[in-house]
């Protein structure tokens, strides 16, 4: 199957290693990453977890206590509110343990399917397909799907990709999308999968 072959090529050429596996840290870092560059997210997450190690500690913090810590990730007021709300719910409802089901994760404020699926794959090794703007754009460019939203793309990809590729394809497509298949001026000349690409705008 050509799609499976191309997906494996993307994963091989653009591997992404998830060093952090702790479910709470992965969850909060993913919330911080919303509309933020990776390098800024990393700074904000490191600042935050240097001071607050657990949901119990963060649940007792005030929003203004973490503004400066997470400011590099942007939207810091909104994210501070979400992070503390999430921490309180995890402590009060789940005894400090991050839930390991999509249904329960989606009940947390500010947690959408992408964030939930990243936590399920990275922290719990469950087959879960996180679709962000990179995955959505590249899947459409390649002609794998013809969809309007990331959520539509997620469900279509789940139909055509084997489960063992669901988790790895997200991180690899993010790297591929940042380095080669960019939103504007993609670098098709150095693309390792150019010959498989169906995009009309291919250079």
C-alpha positions, 0 to 999 in steps of 0.5 A: 500500500503506497500510503503506508510506504510513504508514511514510513518514509516520513517517519524514518526521515523525520524521527521525533523522540519524546523524551518526556513520558510523564502524563501530567507533564506531557498534558500540560506541555501540550496545552502550553504548545497551543499556538506556540513555537516548539522552542518557546513551549520548551522554555515555558514548560521547563520554567513551570516544572522547575517550580511546580512538579505535580498536579497537587502543587499546581492546583494550589497555585494562583494564575498570576503565580505562573504568568511569568513562568509560561509567558514565553509560550504566549497567551499566558493568561488564558493558558494559566487559567486552563493549567490550574483548572486542569490541575484541580480537576486531576487532583479532585476527580482523579486523585492526581492521576491523569486519565488514560482514556480519550473520553475522560481527557476530552472532559478537561478544559482546553483539551481537544482531540489533538492534545488528548491523542498526544497524551494517549500515545506518548504517555500511555503507548496507546494507538492514537492519531493526533492531527495538527495543522502540519498533519492536516496540510501535508495529508491533503497535499499528498492526496491521502485525504480531501478534508476541510478540518483536522478532525475530518483528517484524523478520522480519514487517516485512521481508516487508511493508516495502520494503527502502529503508525498513528502515534509516530506520524504526528511528530514526524509530520510536524518535523517534516512540515517545519523543515521541508513541507512548509505552509508557504514556499515548501522545499520540494527539491529536497523532499524525500517523498516528492515523487509520491506527492499529488499536490498541484503546487509542487515545485 
